[in-house]
Amino acid sequence: MFDIKQPFRRLRSSLPGILAALVLLSAGLRPGLPEAKDLDLPMLGDTSSGIISQQQEVELGQAWLKMFRSRVRTYNDPELQQYLEALLFDLAVHSELQDPRLDLVIINNPTMNAFAVPGGVVGVHTGLFLYAENEHQLASVLAHELAHLSQRHFARQLGHQKTTSVSTLAGLLAGVILAATVGSDAGMAAMTMSQAAALDSQLRFSRQNEQEADRLGIETLFRSGHDPAAMPDMFERMLAATRYTGQKPPEFLLTHPLTEKRVADSRGRIRKYPSRQYPNPEEFGLMRARALIAIDKNPGRSMQRFQKELEGHSLSKRAAIYGLSQATMAAGDFDTARTILEPLLADEPYNLTLQLGMANIERKQGNVDAALKRIKSIGVYHADSYALAMAHAETLMQASRYGESEKLLQDLSRQRPGDPEVWFQLAEVSGLAGDISGVHKARAEYFILNGVFDKAREHLGYARRLLQNDFQQSSIIDQRLRDLAEIEDKTRKL
């Protein structure tokens, strides 16, 4: 059977060079010097900056996201996804962002990096958890990216550099994809060479973008209840990563370069905010543990990491215990994993992450009834949890209750229609439930979200033939085929 999750090997040739310009927001911006009032920025929407409208940004962003997913393997962890989405959306509510539509993608990569793409696409590397000491520092990176989106720096950048060549933009796109894939020097070199070609025309304008993002990002942190000092603190940690190790700069610094003056400026900005203690949410430590396990890709290495944290310095002993439990489970020692986790659960019986951790151990042991009972009991307190719903669907599937799992995932697909992982899991369980037309419909949606339109059309055709005697369902599929044709047409015209 064709594996719908296999890597997609071709870049969609129908996407024109202008699509590559999307990465300017994440890869073409440079350090800040002058204040906003010192530069004559073009008015967004006037004839001089009308290269791209706000709606075009959304369409470009969605097209870019489909292409990105077709080239870069994103990381699927519903718990980490839920945590980062909640953090991002909370920051967005307190930012200057006018359009609430946001898409978060996670890349399992040890590099310190994050990026924002017009249209509300935000990418986060798991490597940020290697550097951020607390949630406030992690939030500072997201707040900075949201500021770039809220000020539409992409549209301003295009308006400023009307002579930028398509080859330069394509080079920037290639660099970002390479960096996200392997974090390699090759990826950084691709970006550096293309950036250098347009340096003279970009530098001063881009410095302003960066300083404006610093200022608004700090304000967003304060409004959302996070420590404004986290931004200069995180900047200093980024610089230290190069200063003390002699390694190449983190990817974030290559796309958002820092200077000592810029760090000092951001430190000066926080003086206007009241000084107080900002506790670090414990959930950050648990999610950090999950991210580190993903980065290690080796349960034994992760077990050693968390054991060392417990024996020496640790940002959170509780998180290290949780991480050790989950790494031990991944190594196949389920009884020990349970023993490690039980004391944490006794202290916090309503903690969703801990309960899901224990349910996962039970499921791995084959005790699906216990896992289902646990999920049902904790669901009373976390009824709207995406991570809980995904764990519930997976456990039902393992219990051979395929129809119930399919129904749950169908409901979730209506809540999160832009989530490829939901459609992937729905396709799998629909097959087990004997719903062959459902398999093809779910696969079609998965392929649409990943920019593989020919495969999407193929699966919609299969479903159409299976349901040709069902007028209502065949009409729905016909409409989806028309939607797909429109998506392809818009993509070609972008």
Residue pairs with C-beta under 8 A, 6 or more apart in sequence:
4 424
4 427
4 443
4 446
4 447
4 455
5 424
7 73
8 70
8 71
8 450
8 451
8 452
10 70
11 67
11 70
11 71
12 66
12 67
12 70
12 451
12 491
14 488
14 491
14 492
15 63
15 67
15 491
15 494
16 492
16 494
17 166
17 167
17 169
17 170
18 60
18 166
18 169
18 494
19 60
19 63
19 64
19 67
19 173
19 494
20 166
20 169
20 170
20 171
20 172
20 173
20 174
21 154
21 158
21 164
21 169
21 172
22 60
22 61
22 64
22 117
22 118
22 154
22 173
23 64
23 115
23 117
23 169
23 172
23 173
23 175
23 176
24 154
24 157
24 158
24 169
24 172
25 115
25 116
25 117
25 118
25 148
25 149
25 153
25 154
25 157
26 115
26 116
26 117
26 123
26 145
26 176
26 255
27 115
27 172
27 175
27 176
27 191
27 195
27 255
28 157
28 172
28 195
28 198
28 202
28 206
28 255
29 148
29 153
29 157
29 206
29 209
29 210
29 213
29 255
29 256
30 202
30 203
30 206
30 207
30 209
30 210
30 256
30 257
31 206
31 207
31 210
31 211
31 256
31 257
31 258
31 259
31 262
32 207
32 208
32 209
32 210
32 211
32 212
32 213
32 214
32 262
32 265
33 204
33 207
33 208
33 211
33 261
33 262
34 204
34 207
34 208
34 211
35 208
35 211
36 208
36 211
36 212
36 215
38 208
39 204
39 205
39 208
41 156
41 208
42 48
42 49
42 156
42 159
42 160
43 49
44 54
44 152
44 155
44 156
45 53
45 54
48 159
49 155
49 156
49 158
49 159
51 155
51 158
51 159
51 162
52 60
52 118
52 154
52 155
52 158
54 99
54 152
54 155
56 494
57 118
57 119
57 152
57 154
57 155
58 99
58 101
58 118
58 119
58 120
59 119
59 490
59 494
60 118
60 119
60 494
61 103
61 117
61 118
61 119
61 120
61 121
62 103
62 119
62 121
63 451
63 490
63 491
63 494
64 117
64 119
64 121
65 103
65 105
65 117
65 119
65 121
66 448
66 449
66 450
66 451
66 491
67 451
68 105
68 121
68 123
68 177
68 180
69 105
69 420
69 449
69 450
69 451
70 450
70 451
70 452
71 177
71 181
72 107
72 177
72 180
72 181
73 107
73 108
73 181
74 105
74 106
74 107
74 420
75 106
75 107
75 108
75 126
75 294
76 106
76 421
77 106
77 290
77 294
78 386
78 387
78 390
78 391
78 421
79 287
79 290
79 353
79 356
79 387
80 106
80 126
80 287
80 290
80 291
80 294
81 104
81 106
81 386
81 387
82 385
82 386
82 387
83 283
83 287
84 104
84 106
84 124
84 287
85 104
85 386
87 135
87 138
87 139
87 142
88 102
88 104
88 122
88 142
88 146
89 102
90 224
91 139
91 142
91 143
91 146
91 220
91 221
91 224
91 226
92 100
92 102
92 146
93 224
94 220
94 223
94 224
95 143
95 146
95 147
95 150
95 216
95 220
95 223
96 147
96 150
96 151
96 216
96 220
97 146
97 149
97 150
98 150
99 120
101 119
101 120
102 120
102 121
102 122
103 120
103 121
103 122
103 418
104 122
104 123
104 124
105 121
105 122
105 123
105 124
106 123
106 124
106 125
106 126
107 123
107 124
107 125
107 126
107 180
108 125
108 126
108 294
108 295
109 125
109 126
109 127
109 180
109 181
109 182
109 183
109 295
110 125
110 126
110 127
110 130
110 183
110 295
111 125
111 127
111 179
111 183
111 250
111 251
112 125
112 127
112 128
112 130
112 131
112 238
112 241
112 250
112 251
112 252
112 253
113 123
113 125
113 127
113 128
113 179
113 180
113 183
113 250
113 251
113 252
113 255
114 122
114 123
114 124
114 125
114 128
114 141
114 142
114 145
114 252
115 122
115 123
115 145
115 176
115 255
116 122
116 123
116 145
116 146
116 148
116 149
117 123
117 154
118 149
118 152
118 154
118 155
120 149
122 142
122 145
122 146
122 149
123 180
124 141
124 142
125 180
125 183
125 251
126 291
126 294
126 295
127 183
127 295
128 138
128 141
128 291
129 138
129 287
129 288
129 291
129 292
129 295
130 291
130 292
130 295
131 137
131 234
131 237
131 238
131 241
131 250
132 138
132 141
132 234
132 237
132 288
133 233
133 237
133 315
134 230
134 280
134 284
134 315
135 226
135 280
135 281
135 283
135 284
136 221
136 226
136 227
136 229
136 230
136 233
136 278
136 280
137 230
137 233
137 234
137 237
138 284
139 221
139 224
139 226
139 230
140 217
140 218
140 221
140 226
140 230
140 231
140 233
140 234
141 234
141 252
143 216
143 217
143 218
143 220
143 221
143 224
143 226
143 231
144 213
144 214
144 217
144 231
144 256
145 213
146 217
146 220
147 212
147 213
147 214
147 215
147 216
147 217
147 220
148 154
148 209
148 213
150 216
151 209
151 212
151 213
151 216
153 209
153 212
153 213
156 205
156 209
157 202
157 205
157 206
157 209
158 164
160 201
160 202
160 205
161 198
161 201
161 202
161 205
163 201
164 198
164 201
165 197
167 194
168 194
168 197
168 198
169 194
170 194
171 190
171 191
171 193
171 194
171 197
172 191
172 194
172 195
174 187
174 190
175 187
175 188
175 189
175 190
175 191
175 192
175 194
176 187
176 191
176 255
177 187
178 184
178 186
178 187
178 190
179 187
179 188
179 191
179 251
180 187
181 187
183 251
185 248
187 251
188 248
188 251
188 254
191 254
191 255
192 254
195 202
210 256
210 257
210 262
211 262
211 265
214 231
214 262
214 265
214 266
214 269
215 269
217 231
218 228
218 231
218 266
218 269
218 270
218 273
219 228
221 227
221 228
221 230
221 231
222 228
222 273
225 278
226 278
227 278
228 269
228 270
228 273
229 267
229 270
230 278
231 266
231 270
232 263
232 266
232 267
232 270
235 258
235 262
235 263
235 266
236 263
238 250
238 252
238 253
238 258
239 253
239 258
239 260
239 263
241 247
241 249
241 250
242 248
242 249
242 250
242 253
249 257
282 316
282 318
282 319
283 353
285 315
285 316
285 318
285 319
285 322
286 318
286 319
286 322
286 353
286 354
287 353
288 315
288 316
288 319
289 306
289 319
289 320
289 322
289 323
289 326
290 323
290 326
292 302
292 305
292 323
293 299
293 302
293 323
293 326
293 327
293 330
296 302
296 305
296 327
299 327
299 328
299 330
299 331
300 331
302 323
302 326
302 327
302 330
303 324
303 327
303 328
303 331
305 323
305 327
306 320
306 321
306 323
306 324
306 327
307 324
309 315
309 317
309 320
309 323
310 317
310 320
310 321
310 324
314 320
318 344
321 340
321 341
321 343
321 344
322 341
322 344
322 353
322 354
322 357
324 340
325 337
325 338
325 340
325 341
325 344
325 357
325 361
326 337
326 357
326 360
328 336
328 337
328 340
329 337
329 357
329 360
329 361
329 364
334 361
334 364
334 365
337 361
338 358
338 361
341 354
341 357
341 358
341 361
342 358
344 351
344 354
345 351
345 354
345 355
345 358
348 354
349 355
350 378
350 381
352 378
352 381
352 382
352 385
352 387
352 388
355 374
355 375
355 378
356 375
356 378
356 387
356 388
356 391
358 374
359 371
359 374
359 375
359 391
359 395
360 371
360 391
362 368
362 370
362 371
362 374
363 371
363 394
363 395
363 398
368 395
368 398
368 399
369 399
371 395
372 392
372 395
372 396
372 399
375 388
375 391
375 392
375 395
378 388
379 385
379 388
379 392
382 388
386 412
386 416
389 408
389 412
390 412
390 421
390 422
390 425
392 408
393 405
393 408
393 409
393 412
393 425
393 429
394 405
394 425
396 402
396 404
396 405
396 408
397 405
397 428
397 429
397 432
402 429
402 432
402 433
402 434
403 433
405 429
405 433
406 426
406 429
406 430
406 433
406 435
406 438
409 422
409 425
409 426
409 429
410 426
412 419
412 422
412 426
413 419
413 422
413 423
413 426
413 442
413 445
416 422
417 445
418 449
419 449
420 446
420 449
420 450
423 442
423 443
423 445
423 446
423 449
424 442
424 446
426 438
426 442
427 438
427 439
427 442
427 443
427 446
430 436
430 438
430 439
430 442
431 439
436 466
437 462
437 463
437 466
437 467
437 473
440 459
440 460
440 462
440 463
440 466
441 459
441 460
441 463
441 477
443 455
443 456
443 459
444 455
444 456
444 457
444 459
444 460
444 463
444 480
444 484
445 456
447 453
447 455
447 456
447 459
448 456
448 484
448 487
453 484
453 487
453 488
456 484
457 481
457 484
460 477
460 480
460 481
460 484
463 477
464 474
464 477
464 478
464 481
467 473
467 474
467 477
468 474
